[in-house]
């Protein structure tokens, strides 16, 4: 409305009745553009730190392709890409239900990531921009790369070095990366008993249908999955669980701009956190 008022006022001032009509038209266009801009902000548009806006799909596509390119770079870090790493990339594509065109783009990005002159820092800069700097999305991206490094069950020193560069490029400290590595290593072992965190497939899905051995090693891994010590009390366990679930909740990640193709991966990660929490509750006997 403010645009129409100002348009009529200045139009009348400088052009009389005809100027007022022309000013009304221009004011209407101004108000329309202003409403669209505000609605974009209300949806969490890119200018506020999310994706949003007309180029949302493009930014999500850039995020997805960057994930595969960096994954290829991690896989190549120790000199030769292993069959397990190639299989992981293929499994990721299937779990994301990529169409043929998207698969070709992901495969090409993976190959580019393996090149000796791959511009890792520049790609990570783009990831930060395309994610709007949102911590949860950047953490999700980092965890994908950690999963790629763990594809063969262990992390080579050169892979660890690359992961530190990736973490730094995304704005995470070395301490934060090392904690995520410990959590992922525990999750890799934990998933052997039925969970899933970045590589396996969760069997079941309903509470009570998941069978998990309550051995001391499995319980220790469950604590590590939540990123807490084994002497943590029930309040600390619940607090860690709620924090991780909030960070990995698929719907929340989608609302912040996670590519829809990555929804299944986000669901599996949140399920792993749930499984670890359920085991601790069962063994320790708290609600």
N, C-alpha and C positions, 0 to 999 in steps of 0.2 A: 504493500500500500504506500509506503514511504516514497518508492520510486515514482508512482503515478502522481502523487502530490507535488513532488519536486519538479517532475516533468512538465505538468500543467503550469506551475508557477513560472518557471523560467521560459517556457514556450510562450506564455501570454506576455511576459515581460519583454521578450525580444522579437516576437513575431505576431502578436495579436492573437485573434481566435484561431487562425490556421496554425500558428506556432503552438498554441495550446493543445490542439489535436495531435500534432506531431510529437509534442512533448509527452502527451498521454501514452502514445504508442511506445515511445522509447522507455518511459517509466515502467510500462507493463512488462517489457522485455527484461528490464533490470530486476524487477521483483521476481519474475519467473526464474531467472538465473540464480538469484539469491536463495530462493526456496530450494532449488535443486542442490546448491552447494551446502546448505544447512542440513538437508536430509542425508547427504553423503557423510557429513560429520557425525550425524546421529547414529549412522550405521557403523561408526568406527572406521571411517575412511582412512586412506593412506596418510593423509596430512595429519591425522591424529595418532598415527603409529601403527595402524593396521593396514590391510590391503584396501578393500572398499573401492568405490568409484568405478569408472568405465573400464579401466585397465586391470581390474581384479583378476580376470582369467589369465591375462598375460603375465602378471606377476606370479601367480600360482604356478604357471607353466615354467617360468624361469627358476622358481624355487625347486620344482621337481627335477628339472634337467640338471641344475647345479648339484643336487643331491647325488645323482648318478655319476656326474663328472668327478666329483670329489671322492666318491666311493671307488671309482676306477683308479684314482691317484693313490688312495690308501692301499688298494690291492696290489699296486705295482711297487709300493715302497720297498719291499724286501727283495726286489729284483725280478721276480717272476710271479705272475698271477696264477694262483692255485686253482684246481678244479672246484674246490669248495667255495672259493670266492666268486667264481663264475656262476656256480649253482645258486649262491645266495642272491646275486643280482637277478637271476632268472626267477627265483622264488619270489623276490620282492615285486617283480613285474606282475606275476600271477596274482599275488595277494592284493595288488593295487588295481587289478582288473583293467590294465592298460589295453587300449585298442591297438591295432596293428601300427598305426601311424605313431602313436605314443611310444610303443615298444621300439620302433626304429630310432626315434629321437633319443630314447633312453640308452639304447645300445651304442649309438654314435657318441653320446655324451660320455659314456663309460670308456669308450676307446680314446676319446680326446683326453680324458683324465690320466691315461697311462702314458701320454707323450712326455718326453724329457723336458720340454719347455712349457709345460702346463702352468698357466699363471694363477697359482693357488690363491695368493693374497688378493688379487683383483676379483676373482670369483667370490671369495668370502665377503669382500666389500659389497658386491652385488646382492649377496644373500642377506646381509644386514639391511640393505636398502629395501629389498623386496619384502622382507618380513616386518618392515617398519621398526626394527630394533626390539621387537617383542621378545622378552626373555624366554617364554614358553616355546615359541617356534624355533628360536635359535638353539635351545636345549634339545628339542626334538631332532633338529638337523644334526647336532653333535652326536646324539645317541645313535642315529642311523650309521654314522661313520664308525663309531665304536663297535657296533654290531658287525659291520663289514670286516673290521680288523679281527674280530673274534670268530670269523667264519670257520676257520680251521681249528678252533679250540684254544688258541694261545695267541699272544701278541709278540711279534718280533720287535727287537729294539728300534729298528728303523721305522716300523709302523707307529710305535709309541712316540717317536720323535715327530713324525708327521701329525699325529693326533694333537700333540702339544702346539704345533703351529696352527692347526685348525681351531683349537680352543682359543688361542690367543687372538686369532683373526675374528672370531665371533664374540670376543669380549669376556671370555671365561679365564679364570686364573689357573695356574698349574695345580693348585690344591683342589680346585673344583673338578678338574679333569681327573686327577688321581682318584678322587672319591667316586666319580662316575665309573671309572675303570674297575674299581673294587666291586661296585654294585653290579656291573655287567658280568664280571667274572663269576660272581656268586650266582647270578641269574642264569648263566650258561650251564652251571652244574645243576641248578635248581630245576631247570626245565626238563632235565632228564627224567625227573620223577613225575612229569605231567604238566608242568607249567610252560610258559612261552614268553620269551623276552628277546626278540630280535633274531629269530632264526628257526625255531621249531614251530610246531602246530599244537595249539591247545586242544585237548580232547574233552569234550563235554560242554561246559558252559554254565550249568545250573549248580547252585550251591548244594553240596552233598554228593554230587556225581563225580567230583574230582577226588581221586585216591592218591594220597601222598604219604610216603613213609615218614615217620616222626623220629628218625634217627638223629643223633646229636649233630652230625654233619649237615643234614638237611635243615635242621632248626637253625644252625649257625648261618647257613646260606640265606635262610628266610630273613634273618635280622640284617644281613648285609644287603639284601635286595632293598630293604627299607632304609638302608644307610644309617643304622643305629647299632649300638653295642648290645651284647647279649644280657647285660645287667640292667637294661632300660626297664623302667616300670611301665605299668599299663597306660598311664597318661602319656608318657613319652612315645610309646608304640603307636597309640591312636593319633597323636599329633603328627608323627612322621607319615603315617598312612594317609591322613587327610591332606597333608601338604603335597605328597606325591600324586594322589588321585586328582587333586585340584590342578596340578601341573600337566597331568597326562589325560585328563578327561576328554574323550574324543569330541563331544559337542562343543566344549569350550575352545578347543584347539581349532575346530572348524570355524567357529564364530570369529576367531582372531585371524583367520586367513589360511589355515592349513589346506593344501590342495585336497579336494574330495577323494582323490585316488589313494591318499595316505590314511584314510579313515580306518581301514581294517588293521593297519599296522599300529595305529594309536589304540585301537580296541584291544589288541593282543598285549600291548605293553601295560595297559591299565588292568587287564586280567591277571597278568603276572604279579603285579603289586597286590591285587586282591587275594591271589592264592597264597602269597607269602604271609599276608596279614591273617588269613584264615588259619594257617598252620600254627602260627604263634598263639593265636587265641585258643585254639584247641588244646595245645600242649600246656600252656600256662593257665588255662581255665578261667579266663576273664571274658566278659561280654563286651 
